Amino acid sequence: MEHIMLDAYKCSDSKLNDMRALYNTISKITDYLSLKTIMPPIIIPYFYGKEQSDDGISAFVLLKGGHFTIHTFPERECYFVDLLYSSFFDSDKFVLVLKKELPYGTEKIYNINRNVNINEQKAKTIIDENKDFGPHYLIKNLETISLDFSRIYAILDKLPPKLSMTPIMRPMVITDNVKKPIFISGMTMIAESHIALHYNIEEKTCFADIFSCQFINCSDFKLYIENELGVACENELITRGSKHAHLLPTRDDIVERFSNWRNNI
C-alpha cells in the first residue's frame, strides 16, 4: 500500500477555486499513472466555514484499495493531496504532473509504505498546534477482522460527531469489483478534510485514515476504531502542513505578482 502525502503552498488561487480544473486534474493523474478508479471523481465546494480562510473545495476519487484526495484553501493559497493505492505507482511522476496541473511554490512530501510500521520509515513527527496545519492519523489492524458494507458505512457515519467534526456528505462505500471484489472502500468528507477506510477482503486487513485541519486527541480516534473493529490497531500520527507565516502569501508577494502582470501587458 503506497501512500504519498503532499502539502503545497504559494499556489494559483484561481485554479484552487475551479471545480472543473480539480476534476480534470484527478482524471489526468489517474489516467497518466494507470491507477484503477472504481468511481468518477466527486467535487464538493465548502464555502460556509466559521473562518473564511478555511473555505475551499474537496475533491476525491476512490481507487482499487485506496483513494486520491485534494483539499484546497484558496484564501491561504495552499492545498493538500493524498494518494493511497494498493499497487506500486511512480511517485516522482505523480509530483511532476500534479505541479504542472496545480502549480505551487513550496512543498512538503511524505512517501510511505502502509504495510510497514511508520516508525521504521521515520515519518512520524512531533506535533505543534501553534505551527502545524493539522494531524493525519493512520490506523491498521493488528489482528484479522471481518468487515462488510454496513459496518464500514456505520463506522464512517458515526465517527465525525464522535470527534466533534462536521460531515459535508454521507459516507460512500463501494467495492473495487462487482463479481469478485478484493477491496471494500469507504470515504466521507468533513469540513476539516476527510476520513477513509479500506478493507482487504482476502487478507482481512483494514487501513483507516483521518486527515483534519482541527486538532483532535489521537487516542480518541484509535479507541473508537478499535472498539468498532473489535481488535487492537497500530496507530501513527503525521503532521501535515504548516501555519508558518513565511509560507503564506505576503503583501510583497501580491505586489510583485501584480507588477509582473502589468509589465507583461
C-alpha positions as CSV (number, residue, x, y, z in Angstrom):
1,M,0.0,0.0,0.0
2,E,1.8,3.1,-1.3
3,H,0.8,6.4,0.3
4,I,2.1,9.8,-0.8
5,M,1.1,13.0,1.0
6,L,1.9,16.4,-0.5
7,D,1.3,19.8,1.1
8,A,1.5,22.6,-1.4
9,Y,1.9,26.3,-0.7
10,K,2.1,29.6,-2.7
11,C,-0.4,28.3,-5.3
12,S,-2.6,29.8,-8.0
13,D,-5.8,30.6,-6.2
14,S,-7.8,30.7,-9.5
15,K,-7.3,27.0,-10.0
16,L,-8.0,26.2,-6.4
17,N,-11.5,27.7,-6.8
18,D,-12.1,25.9,-10.1
19,M,-14.1,22.8,-9.7
20,R,-13.6,21.8,-13.3
21,A,-9.8,22.2,-13.0
22,L,-9.8,19.9,-10.0
23,Y,-11.9,17.3,-11.7
24,N,-9.6,17.3,-14.7
25,T,-6.5,17.1,-12.5
26,I,-7.8,14.0,-10.8
27,S,-8.8,12.4,-14.1
28,K,-5.5,13.2,-15.8
29,I,-3.3,12.0,-13.0
30,T,-5.2,8.7,-12.5
31,D,-5.0,8.1,-16.3
32,Y,-1.3,9.1,-16.5
33,L,-0.3,6.7,-13.7
34,S,-2.7,4.0,-14.8
35,L,-4.5,3.9,-11.5
36,K,-7.7,1.8,-11.4
37,T,-10.6,4.1,-10.3
38,I,-13.8,2.5,-9.1
39,M,-16.0,5.6,-9.4
40,P,-15.9,9.0,-11.1
41,P,-14.3,11.9,-9.2
42,I,-16.5,13.8,-6.8
43,I,-16.1,17.6,-6.2
44,I,-17.5,19.2,-3.1
45,P,-17.3,23.0,-2.6
46,Y,-17.3,24.2,1.0
47,F,-17.8,28.0,1.4
48,Y,-19.6,28.4,4.7
49,G,-16.9,27.7,7.3
50,K,-16.5,29.5,10.6
51,E,-13.4,31.2,9.2
52,Q,-13.2,32.4,5.6
53,S,-9.6,31.2,5.3
54,D,-11.0,27.6,5.8
55,D,-13.3,27.8,2.7
56,G,-12.3,25.8,-0.3
57,I,-13.0,22.7,-2.4
58,S,-12.6,19.0,-1.5
59,A,-12.2,16.6,-4.5
60,F,-11.8,12.8,-4.3
61,V,-11.9,9.5,-6.2
62,L,-11.9,6.0,-4.7
63,L,-9.3,3.7,-6.2
64,K,-8.7,0.0,-6.0
65,G,-7.8,-0.3,-2.4
66,G,-7.2,3.4,-1.9
67,H,-8.1,7.0,-2.7
68,F,-6.9,10.2,-4.2
69,T,-8.0,13.4,-2.5
70,I,-7.3,17.1,-3.0
71,H,-8.3,19.7,-0.4
72,T,-7.9,23.4,-1.5
73,F,-7.7,26.5,0.6
74,P,-7.8,29.4,-1.9
75,E,-7.5,32.2,0.8
76,R,-4.4,30.5,2.2
77,E,-3.1,29.8,-1.4
78,C,-2.4,26.2,-0.4
79,Y,-3.8,22.6,-1.0
80,F,-3.3,19.2,0.4
81,V,-3.1,15.9,-1.5
82,D,-3.3,12.2,-0.6
83,L,-2.8,9.3,-2.9
84,L,-3.1,5.8,-1.4
85,Y,-3.0,2.9,-3.7
86,S,-2.8,-0.9,-3.4
87,S,-0.1,-1.3,-6.0
88,F,3.1,0.5,-6.9
89,F,3.0,3.8,-8.7
90,D,5.7,6.3,-9.7
91,S,5.6,9.0,-7.0
92,D,8.1,11.2,-8.9
93,K,5.8,11.2,-12.0
94,F,2.9,11.9,-9.7
95,V,4.5,15.0,-8.2
96,L,5.6,16.3,-11.7
97,V,2.2,16.1,-13.2
98,L,0.5,17.5,-10.1
99,K,2.7,20.5,-10.1
100,K,2.0,21.1,-13.8
101,E,-1.7,20.9,-13.3
102,L,-1.9,22.8,-10.0
103,P,1.3,24.9,-9.8
104,Y,2.8,25.7,-6.4
105,G,5.9,27.3,-5.0
106,T,6.8,25.2,-1.9
107,E,6.0,21.7,-0.9
108,K,6.3,19.1,1.9
109,I,6.1,15.5,0.9
110,Y,5.8,12.2,2.8
111,N,6.0,8.9,0.8
112,I,5.0,5.9,2.9
113,N,4.6,2.2,2.6
114,R,1.5,1.5,4.7
115,N,2.4,-2.2,5.0
116,V,5.5,-1.2,7.1
117,N,5.4,0.3,10.5
118,I,5.7,4.1,10.0
119,N,8.2,4.5,12.9
120,E,10.6,2.3,10.8
121,Q,10.3,4.9,8.0
122,K,11.0,7.8,10.3
123,A,7.8,9.6,9.1
124,K,6.4,10.3,12.5
125,T,6.7,13.9,13.6
126,I,6.2,15.8,16.9
127,I,3.0,17.9,16.5
128,D,2.9,21.6,17.4
129,E,-0.6,23.1,17.3
130,N,0.8,26.6,17.1
131,K,2.8,25.9,14.0
132,D,1.3,22.9,12.2
133,F,-1.8,22.9,10.0
134,G,-3.3,19.7,11.2
135,P,-2.8,16.0,12.0
136,H,-3.1,12.9,9.8
137,Y,-3.8,9.8,11.7
138,L,-3.1,6.4,10.2
139,I,-4.6,3.1,11.5
140,K,-4.0,-0.5,10.7
141,N,-5.5,-3.5,12.5
142,L,-3.0,-5.9,14.2
143,E,-5.4,-9.0,14.0
144,T,-7.5,-10.3,11.2
145,I,-11.1,-8.9,11.1
146,S,-14.3,-9.3,9.0
147,L,-16.0,-6.2,7.7
148,D,-18.9,-5.6,5.3
149,F,-20.6,-2.7,3.7
150,S,-23.0,-1.9,6.6
151,R,-20.2,-1.9,9.2
152,I,-17.9,0.3,7.2
153,Y,-20.8,2.7,6.5
154,A,-21.7,2.8,10.2
155,I,-18.1,3.5,11.3
156,L,-17.7,6.4,8.8
157,D,-21.2,7.8,9.6
158,K,-20.8,7.8,13.4
159,L,-17.2,8.9,13.6
160,P,-17.4,12.7,12.7
161,P,-19.8,13.6,15.5
162,K,-17.9,11.4,17.9
163,L,-14.8,13.6,17.2
164,S,-16.8,16.9,17.1
165,M,-16.3,17.2,13.3
166,T,-18.6,18.5,10.6
167,P,-19.6,16.0,7.8
168,I,-20.3,17.6,4.4
169,M,-21.5,14.3,2.8
170,R,-22.9,10.9,3.8
171,P,-20.3,8.1,3.6
172,M,-19.7,6.4,0.2
173,V,-18.9,2.7,0.4
174,I,-18.0,0.7,-2.8
175,T,-16.1,-2.4,-3.9
176,D,-13.4,-2.5,-6.5
177,N,-15.1,-5.2,-8.5
178,V,-18.7,-6.4,-8.7
179,K,-18.1,-10.1,-9.5
180,K,-15.1,-10.8,-7.4
181,P,-14.2,-7.9,-5.1
182,I,-10.8,-7.7,-3.3
183,F,-11.4,-4.4,-1.5
184,I,-14.3,-2.5,0.1
185,S,-13.5,1.2,0.3
186,G,-15.3,3.9,2.2
187,M,-14.9,7.7,2.3
188,T,-16.7,10.6,4.0
189,M,-15.7,14.3,3.5
190,I,-15.7,16.5,6.6
191,A,-15.3,20.3,6.8
192,E,-12.0,19.6,8.4
193,S,-10.8,17.3,5.5
194,H,-11.6,13.6,5.1
195,I,-12.0,10.1,6.8
196,A,-11.3,7.0,4.7
197,L,-11.4,3.3,5.3
198,H,-10.2,0.5,3.0
199,Y,-10.7,-3.2,3.8
200,N,-8.9,-6.1,2.0
201,I,-11.4,-8.9,1.9
202,E,-8.7,-11.6,1.1
203,E,-6.1,-10.5,3.8
204,K,-8.8,-9.3,6.3
205,T,-6.8,-6.1,6.9
206,C,-8.1,-2.6,7.3
207,F,-6.4,0.8,6.7
208,A,-8.1,3.8,8.1
209,D,-7.2,7.5,7.7
210,I,-8.4,10.7,9.2
211,F,-6.9,14.0,8.0
212,S,-8.0,17.1,9.8
213,C,-7.2,20.8,10.0
214,Q,-8.6,20.6,13.5
215,F,-6.5,19.0,16.2
216,I,-8.1,16.1,18.0
217,N,-7.0,13.6,20.6
218,C,-5.2,10.8,18.7
219,S,-6.1,8.3,21.4
220,D,-9.8,9.1,20.9
221,F,-9.6,8.1,17.2
222,K,-7.7,4.9,17.9
223,L,-10.1,3.9,20.7
224,Y,-13.1,4.5,18.6
225,I,-11.7,2.4,15.7
226,E,-10.6,-0.4,18.0
227,N,-14.0,-0.5,19.6
228,E,-15.7,-0.7,16.2
229,L,-13.3,-3.3,14.7
230,G,-13.0,-5.3,17.9
231,V,-9.3,-5.7,17.6
232,A,-6.1,-3.9,18.6
233,C,-4.7,-1.4,16.0
234,E,-1.4,0.2,15.1
235,N,-1.8,4.0,15.3
236,E,0.6,6.6,13.8
237,L,0.5,10.3,13.5
238,I,1.9,12.5,10.8
239,T,1.9,16.3,10.9
240,R,0.5,18.0,7.8
241,G,1.2,21.4,6.5
242,S,2.3,24.5,8.4
243,K,1.0,27.7,9.8
244,H,4.3,29.4,9.2
245,A,3.7,32.9,8.0
246,H,6.5,32.8,5.5
247,L,4.7,30.0,3.6
248,L,1.5,32.1,3.2
249,P,1.3,35.0,0.6
250,T,2.5,38.3,1.9
251,R,1.7,41.8,0.7
252,D,5.1,41.9,-1.1
253,D,4.2,38.6,-2.9
254,I,0.9,40.1,-4.2
255,V,2.5,43.4,-5.2
256,E,5.2,41.5,-7.1
257,R,2.7,39.4,-9.0
258,F,0.7,42.5,-9.9
259,S,3.8,44.2,-11.2
260,N,4.8,41.2,-13.2
261,W,1.4,41.0,-14.8
262,R,1.3,44.8,-15.5
263,N,4.8,44.6,-17.1
264,N,3.8,41.8,-19.4
265,I,0.8,43.6,-20.8
